[in-house]
Amino acid sequence: MTGARNVRGGLLLLALGLLAGLGMSLYAFKPMVPVPESLARYDDLPRRLFRLAHIAAVMLPLINIVLGGWLDRLFLPARAKQGVSWLLLLGGIGLPATLSAEGLFPTLIPLHLSAIPAIAFAGGVVLAAAGAFRMTFPEEVAHDVRGEGVRDRASALQESRRA
């Protein structure tokens, strides 16, 4: 089960992201520990990159958890599902790591290291969306806000071709 890897990995990464946030709180406002030199000024780009890394370390694992539950059901070939799984996980690991590295070592900023995992993660989400667009959702999922059942796009398209 490909999606289970993303749920497990997402939960682990989420825990690490929250722990990183607790670590950041040690110097964020009233420093209990010395602030790293590159993060000394609150509004400078390195510190903003470090905060963005923390946001990515929480949100990308949550997206992995949500998509992991659907990944095995997507209308994609098995190899594409594997690819989506790895793109999401590697992006979820790589983006916070590279943003943190750029924040701690500002000389890395011009290399745009964080672009690679950001593009990988976005690519995984786009592929998952393409697979979801082509699939038929179960009746309990495919409903409108009033709770009435609705047809998915594939069924509507098939019916329009018959007419």
C-alpha positions in Angstrom: 0.0 0.0 0.0 1.7 3.1 -1.3 -0.4 5.6 0.6 0.3 4.0 4.0 4.0 5.1 3.5 2.8 8.7 3.1 0.6 8.5 6.2 3.3 7.0 8.4 6.0 9.4 6.9 3.7 12.4 7.3 2.9 11.6 10.9 6.7 11.2 11.7 7.5 14.5 9.8 4.6 16.3 11.5 6.0 15.3 14.9 9.5 16.5 13.9 8.0 19.7 12.6 6.2 20.4 15.8 9.3 19.6 17.9 11.3 22.0 15.6 8.7 24.7 16.4 9.2 24.1 20.1 12.9 24.5 19.6 12.4 27.7 17.8 10.3 29.0 20.7 13.5 28.9 22.8 14.8 32.0 21.0 11.8 33.5 19.2 10.7 36.3 21.5 12.4 36.2 24.9 15.5 34.1 24.2 16.2 31.3 26.6 19.1 30.2 24.5 21.5 32.2 22.4 20.1 33.1 19.0 22.2 31.8 16.1 24.0 34.7 14.5 22.3 34.3 11.1 18.9 34.4 12.8 19.6 37.4 15.1 17.5 40.0 13.3 13.8 39.1 13.4 12.8 40.6 10.0 15.8 39.5 8.0 15.5 37.0 5.2 17.4 34.2 6.9 15.0 34.3 9.9 12.0 34.4 7.6 13.3 31.4 5.7 13.7 29.5 9.0 10.1 30.4 10.0 8.9 29.3 6.5 10.8 26.0 7.0 8.8 25.4 10.2 5.5 26.1 8.4 6.5 23.7 5.6 7.6 21.1 8.2 4.0 21.1 9.5 1.9 21.7 6.4 3.6 19.3 3.9 3.4 16.3 6.3 -0.4 17.1 6.8 -0.8 17.1 3.0 1.1 13.8 2.9 -1.3 12.4 5.5 -4.4 13.5 3.6 -3.3 12.4 0.2 -1.8 9.2 1.6 -5.3 8.0 2.4 -6.4 8.5 -1.2 -3.2 7.6 -3.0 -4.0 3.9 -3.6 -7.4 4.7 -5.0 -6.3 7.3 -7.6 -6.8 6.5 -11.2 -3.1 6.3 -12.0 -0.8 3.4 -13.0 1.0 1.7 -10.0 4.3 3.2 -11.0 2.8 6.7 -11.1 1.4 6.2 -7.6 4.8 5.2 -6.4 6.3 8.3 -8.0 3.6 10.5 -6.5 4.3 8.9 -3.1 8.0 9.6 -3.3 7.7 13.1 -4.7 5.4 14.0 -1.8 7.6 12.4 0.9 10.9 13.8 -0.5 9.4 17.2 -0.9 8.0 17.0 2.7 11.5 16.2 3.9 13.6 18.3 1.5 11.7 21.6 1.6 12.0 22.3 5.4 15.6 21.0 5.3 16.7 23.2 2.5 14.8 26.3 3.8 16.5 25.7 7.2 19.9 25.4 5.6 19.3 28.6 3.6 18.2 30.4 6.8 21.2 29.2 8.9 23.7 29.6 6.1 22.7 32.7 4.1 25.5 32.1 1.6 23.3 29.2 0.3 20.4 31.5 -0.6 21.5 32.4 -4.1 21.7 28.6 -4.9 17.9 28.3 -4.5 18.3 24.8 -3.0 14.7 24.9 -1.8 13.3 25.1 -5.4 14.1 21.4 -6.1 12.0 19.9 -3.3 9.3 22.6 -3.8 8.9 21.6 -7.4 9.0 17.9 -6.6 6.2 18.3 -4.0 4.1 20.4 -6.3 4.6 17.9 -9.1 3.4 15.1 -6.8 0.3 17.1 -5.9 -0.4 17.9 -9.6 -0.1 14.2 -10.5 -2.4 13.2 -7.6 -4.9 15.8 -8.7 -4.8 14.4 -12.3 -5.5 10.9 -10.9 -8.3 12.2 -8.7 -9.9 14.1 -11.6 -10.2 10.8 -13.6 -11.5 8.6 -10.8 -15.0 7.8 -9.6 -15.5 8.7 -6.0 -17.7 6.5 -3.7 -21.2 7.8 -3.1 -20.4 8.8 0.5 -17.6 11.1 -0.8 -19.3 12.5 -3.9 -22.0 14.7 -2.3 -22.9 18.3 -2.3 -23.3 20.6 0.7 -27.0 19.6 1.1 -26.0 15.9 1.4 -27.6 14.9 -1.9 -25.5 12.6 -4.1 -23.9 14.0 -7.2 -22.3 12.4 -10.2 -18.6 12.6 -10.7 -17.1 14.2 -13.8 -16.3 10.9 -15.5 -19.9 9.7 -15.2 -21.3 13.0 -16.5 -18.8 12.9 -19.4 -19.7 9.3 -20.3 -23.4 10.1 -20.2 -23.0 13.2 -22.4 -21.1 11.1 -25.0 -24.0 8.6 -25.2 -26.5 11.3 -25.8 
